Amino acid sequence: MKIIIAPAKKMVVDTDTFAVEQLPQYLPQTTEILNTLRQLSYSEVKALWHCSDKLAQPNYDWLQQLELTRVLTPALLAFSGIQYQYMAPDLFTAPALDYVRANLRILSGFYGILRPFDGVVPYRLEMQTKLKVDHYRTLYDFWGERLYTALSKDTGPILNLASQEYTQAIEPYLLPNQPLVTVVFASVVDGHLKTKATLAKMARGAMVRYLAENNVTTISGVTRFDHPDWQYAPAESQTNRLVFIHRP
């Protein structure tokens, strides 16, 4: 069972906690994206990022000087958004680290797909960004089936803990006999199930932690996710959709 998660906008540099084990496998393609970004003016990059000058200027300056093979942080620690805070990988036991090393993959607009201990640098680029690279109109087109090819060495299930933005980079290439099982974390709002982004991110991180600490290797094992704030809802679930409802 492979697990896919999304990256986070917030990133840090941590060269001490864990060692980098290898470079990302699609680094030549990342270099191509980087060169494309560097050809854009400040105003063009700011428009791509949809952010204020306060955020755009330092990120633009960093873009001009970053080096893809120096001062690297393992991907699992480099992303520091809510999902990763609740995952708390810096507290993993050795068996849990072995579990994520084997099973967890992080999708990325900049790097394509990352193993937990691939060395990365901070960047700002979402998968849905409308960046034209070479003759490709979008990053989805640019990456094509590469991410799925790297992810899927067999026909075992893929557990989807990523947002739809990143799931779209995998779904079109699924083999007919390979299940993609999406986990939905929902709250009951006016009698209807609704996903609240922040709660869902917290839950995804907590679930990765649970899976790693308990060496879960089957979809049925995922349904036993043990958390005081979430309860598996079999009546709302389907074969390829596991629903967990928030307990306020």
N, C-alpha and C positions, 0 to 999 in steps of 0.2 A: 504494500500500500504506500503510495506516494502522497504527500500532503503539499498543497500549494497555498501560499499566502501572498499578500500584497506587501510592497515596501512601505515606507513612511516618508513624508516630506522632511521631517526633522531628523537630522543625522549628526553623529558625533565622531570624534577621532579617539580611538582607544587602542593603543599599541601594546598594552601591558597585560590585560586580563587573559586573553587567549592568543595563541600564535596563529598567524595566517598559514594555511596549508597549501594553497595553490592560487594561481590567478584565475579569474573568470574565464570560462571556456570560449566565450565569444568576444574576447578582447579586440581582435582586429575589426569587428563590426562596431564595437564601442568607440574605437579610435576614429572610425569613419563618421559616426554621429558627432563626436567631439569636434572634428574638423569642420563639419557642416555648421555647428553652432558658432564656432569661432569666426566664421565668415559673415555672420549676421551683425548688424549694427546694434548698439545698445537699445534703441527704440524697438527694433524688431524682436530682440530677445525678450524685452520687457512685455511686449504684446503677447508673445508665446506663453510666458509664465503667468500672465494675468495677475500681476502683483504690484505693490506700491514701489516707489523709488527706494524706500527704506530697505526693502528686501531685494529689489532688483539690482541695485548698484553693487553691493558686496558680492552677490552671486555672479554678476557679470565680471567683476574684477577677478574673482576666483577662477572663473571659466578660462581666463587667458593664461593662467599660470599652473593649473593643476596638472599633475603628472600621474598617469595611470598605474605606474609600477613603483611608486615611492610613498612612504608614510601610509601604509595600508592598515585598515581595520577589518577584522573578520565581519562578513556581512551580517551575521546574527547579532553582533554588538553595534554595528554602524548605524542601524536604524533604531531610533529611540522614541518613536511615537507611542501612543497609548497602548496599542496592541503589544508592542515589544516590552513596554513597562510591566504589563500584566503577565507576560510570558516569563520575564526575569531570567533570561538565559545565563546570566553571570552567576546564578545560584544553582545551576543544574549539577546533578551528580555526574560522575564519569559515565555510567550506563545511559543516562538521559542524553548526554552529549553524543554518545555513539548512536543513539536512536535518531536524533535530528540529523546527524551527519549522513546517515543512510537514507532517511525518509523525507526530510523537509527540504523544500525548494522555494526560493523567493523569486517572484516574477518582477521584472524591472524594465521600464522603458529605455533606460540607458545601457544596462548590462544584458538585457534579455532575460536570462535566468541565472540564479545564483545558488550555489551550495553554501551551507552555513559558514564554512571557514574559507570561502573565497575572499581574497583581499580586495577591498574597494576603497574609494575615496568619496567624500561628500559630493553630491551633485543635485541638480534640480531639473527633473524632467519626468513628467508623468506619461504613461503609455498613451493616453488619449490626446496628448499634445499634437497639434496639426503641423508637424515638422516634415518637410520634404527632404529626404535623403537620397541622393543619386536620382534615379527615375521613379522612386517610390513616393506616393502621395502622403502616406501616413506611416507611423511607426508600426502599426499592425501589419501593413503591407511589407515594410522593410524586414521585420523579423520573420514573417511568414510561418512556415511549419517548424522552424528551428527550435523553438521553445518546447514544443510537444515532442520533437525528436529527442532532445536532451533529457526530457522528463521521463519518457516512457520507454523503458528497456524491455518491458513485457506487457501483458494485457491485464495486469492486476488493477484493482480500482484506484482511482485518483480521488482523494478527499479534498474537496474544494472549500478552503477557508478564505479565499480571496474575494475582493469586491468584483462586481460585474465588469468594471473597467479592465481588470486584468484577466478575468475568466475568458473574456472575448478573444484573448490571444491564444487560447488553448482549444476552445470548443470546436472551431471549424475543422480541426484536424484529427479529432478523436476517431480511432478505429471503431467499426460497428460493434465489436464485441468487448469494448473497454468501457466500463461504467465511470462516469464522472458524478460523484455523489456530493451534492452541495449541502452545507450545513447552514441553516437559517436560525438566527437568534432574533426572536420577536417578542414584542410586548402586546398585551391586550389593551387596545384603545377604542373606547365606545363599542365594545363587542367585536372588534376586528383586530386581526394580527397586523402589527406594524413594526418594521425594523427601525430602531433608533440607532443612528450611526455610532455614537460614542459607546453606548452599551454593547453594541455588536463587536466593536473593536476590542473592548475589554474582555469580552467572552471568548473571542477568537484566540487571544493571547493565553488566556487561562486554559483553553482547551488544548492548545499545543503543549503547554506545560503538563497537563494531565496525561496526554497521550505518551509523552516522552518518559514521564516518571513511572508509568504503568506498562510501558512497552506494548502498547495497543497496536495490533497488526491486522485487525479485521474491522469491517464496518459495524458488525454487531457489538464489538467492543466500544466503538465510538458512542453508541447509544447509552452506554453506562457512565457517561461523563458525570462525575460526582462533584456538584458545586451547589452551595446553598442558595444561590440566586437564580439557578436555571433548572428546569425540569424537562426531560424528554417527553414529547407529545406524539405518541404513536398514531393517534387518530388523525393528526394533521400532517403526518409524514407520508412519504411515498418511497419507492425503491431507491430513487436517485435524489431524494430530498429529505433530509433529516431536520425536523423542526424542534427547537428547544424554546420553551416559553419562560419569560422572566417572572420570577416570583417576588413581588414588591415587599 
